[in-house]
């Protein structure tokens, strides 16, 4: 089928290529003309604006947006609603908050336009392996654009999961689980690296991929990382977050669900961004005050009682 793709970052560009490989016609738009040109070279049809993109589609139109969450998605949806007609479909495949998706669905419905939230997992490997798609919205609207999902996903990698917001809520929790898994691998390999045994971490990562109970695709990626840089010397231990972990923790609080692993995984990312922890300074000062424990001073690094 013919569709529009808005946003040609790593995910949007790879998704466009995968759709083209399965004989879809894709009209593309991005604020970067270079990004548009790259996809046009792959066989996509270029456009210079959202209005231009919509003009090149035939009703009922389908437009997939793959832009950052928050204001960029709001602005894109708002502009599209001024261009689309009743019966058209907007698909948001980004990491949007599910409450935002529900609000956008309501605004779209007022214009007669369907809004579908597609939780999308697969990262930069999606082009080769396909994308896991958790799709929410009106069931009839999802059915209209289902050929897109079937092309993007591997076999059994796409499912309609419920009403508006269900796709992005399930992707949010998926990412929360991912936070916990990443932290567990990170902590485990640090314990190994600090131990007295001088482990070859690449060897262990590779070993654990064979019949171990902790084997996973994430472990395969750990093995790949250690293969390329055994000491991870070229990587700074600074871990950002996209917001999905925060939303998962908030959802756990809202539903009174104890989620200590995901919560601590999120907080550990905050710690990774501190060059110097002020709370640690307070603790060190207090230990010195009540127990005379040594503290390290910034000027010399020497421990003083």
CORSULPE-V99776 format. One record per run of one state. SS is the DSSP state (a for helix, b for strand, c for the rest). FROM is the first residue (numbers start at 0). TO is the last residue. Records with the same first field share a line. If there is no record, write none. Layout:
SS->FROM-TO  FROM-TO
This chain:
c->0-0  6-8  21-23  29-31  41-43  46-48  55-60  65-69  81-87  92-96  110-112  121-121  129-130  136-137  144-144  152-156  162-164  194-199  208-215  228-242  254-258  272-276  291-293  296-301  304-304
b->1-5  24-28  44-45  61-64  88-91  113-120  131-135  157-161  294-295  302-303
a->9-20  32-40  49-54  70-80  97-109  122-128  138-143  145-151  165-193  200-207  216-227  243-253  259-271  277-290
